[in-house]
Amino acid sequence: MATSTLNNVFRCLVFFIYLCGVVFGGSCREAKLCCTGRDSSCVVQKAPVNAIIEDLSDKPCYCDHACLKLGDCCVDFKDACGVVDCEVTPWGPWTACDADCGPGTMSRSRSIRVQPQNGGRHCLSLEQRRGCQVSNCHHHPDPAIKEIAMLLPGSLSQSRTANATSDIRKNLRVRDPAENPQYDPKKTYCVEFEILKASKACRKEGNYKALKEGERVCVRCESEALHEELGWRCQGHGVEGRITRWSALSAPHCHGKWLRASAEPDRTCEDRTCKDTTTSFIFV
């Protein structure tokens, strides 16, 4: 009788230990495991090592940070090891289309609410862009609103001492404006612009790094760039209070939008930004 009672107690004890293994064996906190990186030894066995696993819930689980990618973490890994996923705010409203007429771009953004910690899920994109189309166009009477300014670095200004025959601009002209009796080289002027948008390619171009969003640049309209059909002015010199476009001639992937900062062109080109050839440009 005593022997039978002892056997029953022993069986109950073994069964209790097994239950404990099932209930607590999959817990990083109970196992006191929390490892950085990838560590296959940072494992919690729910069943004996040599046991035949008949239930998937008996498979071992891990408490190293690699388990986040492999998908075999113990159920309490994030909580026990202080893993915090990135949290972001909801998307804000879409901005208005940045075009006055025709195709353009609109964007929306969100911000980070909680920074990721201890290998938690990283933050996804914080800005989205999509195309838009403005159909109810209000046509501006000044044709310059549709022009795209073609730019070259200010270092190619006519004031340089290089041989005039090497001027890249003269190769772009069909006719020499100096042959026209209405041509007046004194009509040279400068225009200051505020950069509203610049493509990422501009950052890689040493001659165009000054074309950054929020910066002001000065563009010189020299005599070589005067167009007779435009009334002896430069193409793309902008319209007061309206957004126009620009593009770098020698780096076509560098382009953007700007706003003319001055109401009238500066005939003396005394603006401070036009005095530095590293931050000024010329029209083509």
N, C-alpha and C positions, 0 to 999 in steps of 0.2 A: 504493500500500500504506500509506504513511504517512497519507494523507488518510483512508482507510477506518478506520484505527485511531483517529485523532482523533475521527471521527464517533461511533464506538462509545463512546469515553470520555465524550464530551459527552452522549450519550443516557443513559448510566449515571448521570452526574452529575445530569441533570434528573430522572430517575426516583428517585434517592436524595433529592433535595430535596422531590419530591412526597410520598414516603413520610414524610419528616420532618414535612411539613405535616399529614399524616393522623394520625400518631402523637402529635405534640406540639402540633399546632395547636389542639386542644381542651382545652388545659391552662392554667388561670389562672396557675399557678406558673411555667410556662415562658414564658408571655406577660408575666409580671410585671404582671398586672392585678388590682386589687381595689378596687372603688368602692362608696361608700356611696349610699343612696337609690336613685333610678331614673336610670340613665345609659345611654342607647342607644348611646353611643360606646364603652362599656366592653365591647367585643365581640371575640371570637376567631373569625376566619374560617378555616374548615378547607379551603376551596377558593377559588380566585381569585374576586374580586367579580363579574365578568361571566360566570363559568362557569355552564353549565347543570347544575343539581343533579339528578342522577339517583338518588342514594342519600340517604335521610333523615339518615344519619350524617354527611353532608357539610354539613348546615345549620349556620349560625353558632350559637355558644353565648355566654352572657353571664357576666360576673363582677361584676355589681352586685347589691345586696341585693334589688332588685325581682324578680330571677329566681327567688327562692324562692317567690313567689306566682304568677308566670307559668309556672313549670315549665320554663324553658329555660336552666338553669344548666349550666356546664361540669361535667364529672364530678368534678373535684377542688375545686370552688368552696368548699365548707364547710371542707374541711381546709386549703386554701391561705389562706383569708381569716379563719380563726379563728372560724367560725360554730359556736356550741354550742347545741344544742337543749336544752330543759328536760327534766330527768329526775326522775321522782317514784318514791317507794317503792311497793311493792305495797299494796293496800288492807288496812287493818286489819280486825279482826273487827267484826261488827255489835254495837251496844250492845243492852242489854236494852230491851224495850218500856217506854216511860215512863208507861204507863197501868197502874193497879192493876186496872182492869176495863174491858172494852169496847175501843173504838178508841183507838189511840195512834200514836206515831212512834218509829222506831229509826233510828240513823245509824251511819255508819262514815267514817273519814277516812284520809288519807295525807299525807305531807310531801314537800317539795321536796328532792331529793338533789343536783341540779346546777341552778344558776340559768342561764337563757338568756343568751347573749352575742352581740353583733354581729348582731342581727336573727334569731337562732335561734328556733325554734318556741316559742311561749309556753306557760306551764304551764296545763293544764286544771284542772277543778274538783278541789278538795282535800277536799270533803265531799259525801257523798251521804245522802239521807234517803228513807225509804220507810215506808208505813203498816204497822201491825201490829194485831193483835186479841188481846186477852186473854180467853179463854173460861172458864178455871177461876177464876172470881171468888170472892174471899173477902169476903163482905158484912160491912161494918162495922156494928156496932150503932148508931152515932151517925148519924142522918140527915144531919147537916151535911157528911158526906163527899161527898155528891152535889150539894151546893149550889154555885152560882156567885156569887161576891161581885160586886155591882154597885157601882162606885166613882165618886165625884166628888172634885174637888180639895179639899184642906183649907181653901182660901180661902173655901169656901162654908159654913164651920162656923157653928153657931148663935151663936158669939161675935161675929160681924160686926155692924156697925151698920146694914146695909141693911134696908129695909122688909120685915117678915116676910111680907107678901103676895106678895113676889117669889120666895119660896123654891121652887125647882124641885121639891124633894122633896114638898111638900104637894100639888102637882098630880099626883103619882104615887100618892097614897094614896086609897083609896076612902072610908075613914072616918078621922076624926080620933081618934087613940089617946087623946087627953086626955079624950074623952067616956066612956071605960071606967073604972069605979071601980078596976080592978086596975092601971091604968096608974101607973107610978112613975117620974118623970123622974130620980130619983136612981140609976136603974139604968144610967146612962151609963157606958161603959167603953171601953178601948182595947186593941187587939191588935197585936203586932209580928209582921211576916212577913219571911221571906227570899225574894227573887225568884229562882226557879229558871229561868224561861223568860218572855221578853217578845217580842211580835211587833215587827217592824221599824217598824210604823206608829207605835209609841209615841215613837220618836225625833223624829218630825215634829210631835208634839203638845206644845206648850210646857207645858201643865198636867200632863202625864204623863211628862215626861222622867226623873223620878226613878225610874220603874219600869224599872230596868235589871237584867239578870242579875247576881247576886252581891250586890246592894244590899239593905239592910234598910229597910223603911218601916213607919210606924205608921198604923193605920187606927182612926178613932174611931167608936164606935157611939153616936150621939146619940139623944136621946129621940124625935126625929121619925122615926127609922128602926126603932124597936122593933116587933117583930111579935108580936101576941098569940098567933097559932097556933103560933109557935115558942117559946113560953114566955117572952115578953118579952125576946127577944134579937134581934140583927141577923142577917139572912140571909147565909150564906157566911163566918161568922167562923172557919171552919176547925176541924180536929181535930188534936190534938197528935200529932206524929210522922207525919202522913199528908199527902200532896200533894193540894191542892185547887186550884180554878180561880178566876180573877178576870177581870173585863172592865170597861173604862171606859165609863160610861153615855153620856157626850157624845162619845165617839170609839170606836164599836163595833169598828173594825178594830184597836184597841189591846187586847190580851188576853194571857193567859198563865197560868202556874202558879206557885204559891208554897207555902211550908212555914211553918206557924206556929212562930215562934221561942220563944214563951213558953208555959209549961205552962198557966197560968191567965190570964184577962183581967185587965188592970190597971184597977182601979176608980178609981184616982186620976189616971190618964193622965199620970203623971210621967215617962214615958219620954222621953228627949232628942229622939227623932225626931218626937214628937207636938207638941213646942213650936214647931217650924218649919212654918208652913203651906205652904211651897214643897216640902217633902219628906214631908208627911203627907196623908192622904186620909180621907174619911168614907164609911161604908156608906149605901146607899140603902134 
